[in-house]
Amino acid sequence: MVSESGPTRVRYAPAPARFDLRDESREAVMDANPWTYAVASLEMRREGKIADPAPAGHNTIPDPRQFVYVEACGEVGNAALAFAIQISGVRLQPDRVRSVSLQADRNLEWIPSDRGMRQYRIVRDGCFRAAIPVAAGTRAHDVRALRVQVFERPAADGAAPAPPGPVRLTRINKVFMLDEQFVPGPSILKWEGSETIRANGSPFEVPIP
């Protein structure tokens, strides 16, 4: 006998699709199907994960259209990595100008992807993506430079941290924002090469025209 009802609810989900992720992060699947950004945003809002304000460490984020997304590839090893961007008009306070060295514009603030929290840093090899929250009204063309910085990775289970090795950055695939319809806009930066970056050393900075 076959029953017309079962013990579980019907579950709806996107169909799985084969995707080549060589030299791309897994989020490239969303880029190829841009409607998924709007769906993901609706789902996060339904779950109460989008808030204003959304302070770091509280399991909420700002509107996904208020982020600059950065995708890059490299070998992180036993270190940790974070990005930062410079935005036109986001200027340092007068008492901080002398204490911060900026390559692209010494008077512009760097906005970090880790938001000052270790757990927000990237700790895996391959291709990865980070999102940097920016003020409402910011547009991709306001981004003036990208910074890549390496940190010591926190030790697990209270053990002493291992000295971090160098990170080798090989690609910056894209830097972009979502438009008003949650569709990815054009990338404002692409870079390929081999750059070695060390913890407590100079960050790698790329100006954006």
C-alpha positions in Angstrom: 0.0 0.0 0.0 1.1 3.6 -0.7 0.0 6.4 1.5 -0.9 9.8 0.1 0.9 11.4 3.1 4.3 10.8 4.7 6.1 11.6 8.0 7.9 14.6 6.6 7.1 17.8 4.8 7.8 18.4 1.2 11.2 20.2 0.9 12.0 22.6 -1.9 15.6 23.4 -2.8 17.6 24.4 -5.8 18.7 21.5 -8.0 22.4 20.6 -7.6 24.5 21.5 -10.6 28.1 20.5 -11.6 30.4 23.6 -11.5 34.1 24.0 -12.2 35.6 25.9 -9.2 39.2 26.0 -10.4 40.5 29.5 -9.8 37.1 30.6 -8.4 35.4 30.5 -5.1 32.2 28.6 -4.4 30.2 31.8 -4.5 30.9 31.9 -8.3 27.9 29.5 -8.5 25.7 32.4 -7.3 27.4 34.8 -9.7 26.4 32.5 -12.5 22.8 32.4 -11.2 22.4 36.0 -9.9 18.8 35.6 -8.9 20.1 33.6 -5.9 21.4 36.8 -4.3 17.8 38.1 -3.9 16.5 34.8 -2.7 19.4 34.5 -0.1 18.7 38.1 1.1 14.9 37.4 1.5 15.8 34.2 3.5 18.2 36.0 5.8 15.7 38.8 6.4 13.0 36.2 7.2 15.4 34.6 9.7 16.2 38.0 11.4 19.8 38.0 10.3 19.7 41.4 8.5 19.6 44.4 10.9 20.4 48.1 11.0 22.6 48.7 12.9 24.4 45.3 12.7 27.4 45.4 15.1 30.1 42.8 14.6 29.7 39.6 16.6 25.9 39.6 17.0 25.0 37.1 14.2 23.5 39.9 12.0 24.6 41.7 8.9 23.6 45.0 7.2 21.7 44.9 3.9 23.7 42.8 1.5 23.7 45.7 -0.9 25.9 47.6 1.6 28.9 45.3 1.1 32.0 45.4 -1.1 32.7 41.7 -2.1 36.3 40.6 -2.7 37.2 37.3 -4.3 40.9 36.1 -4.3 43.0 33.0 -4.4 46.1 31.9 -2.6 47.9 29.7 -0.2 47.1 30.8 3.4 48.8 27.9 5.2 48.8 28.2 9.0 48.2 32.0 8.9 45.1 34.1 8.7 44.1 36.7 6.1 41.9 39.7 5.8 41.1 42.4 3.3 40.5 46.1 3.7 39.3 48.8 1.3 39.6 52.6 1.0 36.5 54.5 0.2 36.4 58.1 -1.2 35.2 60.5 1.5 35.8 58.1 4.5 38.5 60.1 6.0 40.7 59.7 9.1 40.1 61.8 12.2 42.8 64.5 12.5 44.4 62.8 15.5 44.9 59.6 13.6 46.5 60.8 10.4 50.0 60.6 11.7 49.6 57.1 13.2 48.4 55.3 10.0 50.5 54.8 6.9 48.4 54.7 3.8 49.8 54.0 0.3 46.9 55.1 -1.8 45.8 58.2 0.1 47.2 58.9 3.6 44.0 60.7 4.7 41.6 57.9 3.8 40.4 55.3 6.3 40.9 51.6 5.7 37.7 49.5 6.3 38.6 45.9 7.2 36.8 42.7 6.3 37.4 41.2 9.7 35.8 44.1 11.5 38.5 43.7 14.2 37.5 40.1 15.0 39.8 37.1 14.6 37.0 34.7 13.7 36.1 36.8 10.6 39.5 36.1 9.0 40.2 33.7 6.2 42.0 30.5 7.3 42.0 28.2 4.3 43.8 27.7 1.0 42.3 28.0 -2.5 39.8 30.7 -3.6 37.8 32.5 -1.1 35.5 35.5 -0.8 35.1 38.2 1.9 32.5 40.9 2.3 33.3 44.4 3.7 30.3 46.4 5.1 30.2 50.1 3.9 27.9 53.0 4.6 24.6 53.3 2.8 24.9 55.1 -0.5 28.4 53.8 -1.2 29.0 52.7 -4.8 31.7 50.5 -6.3 33.4 53.4 -8.0 34.0 55.0 -4.6 36.5 52.2 -3.7 40.0 53.6 -4.1 42.3 50.7 -3.1 42.4 47.2 -1.8 44.7 45.9 1.0 45.6 42.3 1.8 47.0 41.7 5.3 48.2 38.6 7.1 47.8 37.7 10.8 48.8 35.0 13.2 46.1 32.3 13.4 44.7 31.8 16.9 45.6 28.4 18.4 42.9 25.8 18.9 42.0 24.4 22.4 44.3 26.8 24.3 47.5 25.5 22.7 50.4 27.9 21.9 49.9 29.4 18.4 52.3 28.2 15.7 54.5 30.9 14.1 52.6 31.8 10.9 54.2 31.1 7.6 54.0 33.5 4.6 50.8 33.7 2.5 51.2 33.5 -1.2 48.5 35.5 -3.0 48.0 34.5 -6.7 44.8 36.1 -7.8 42.3 38.8 -7.1 39.4 37.7 -9.3 36.9 40.5 -8.6 35.8 43.3 -6.4 32.1 44.3 -6.8 28.8 45.4 -5.1 25.2 44.3 -5.6 22.9 46.8 -7.3 19.4 47.8 -6.1 18.0 44.5 -7.5 20.6 42.4 -5.7 22.4 41.7 -9.0 26.2 41.6 -8.9 27.7 44.7 -10.6 30.8 44.8 -12.8 34.1 44.1 -11.1 36.4 47.1 -10.5 39.6 45.1 -10.1 41.3 42.0 -11.4 44.9 41.0 -10.6 47.1 37.9 -11.2 50.6 37.3 -10.0 52.5 35.9 -7.0 52.8 38.1 -4.0 54.2 36.9 -0.6 52.7 38.5 2.5 53.9 37.9 6.0 52.3 38.4 9.4 53.6 41.6 11.1 55.0 42.6 7.7 53.8 45.1 5.1 50.4 44.5 3.6 49.9 44.1 -0.1 48.0 47.1 -1.5 46.5 47.6 -5.0 45.2 51.0 -6.0 42.0 51.1 -8.0 41.8 53.8 -10.6 
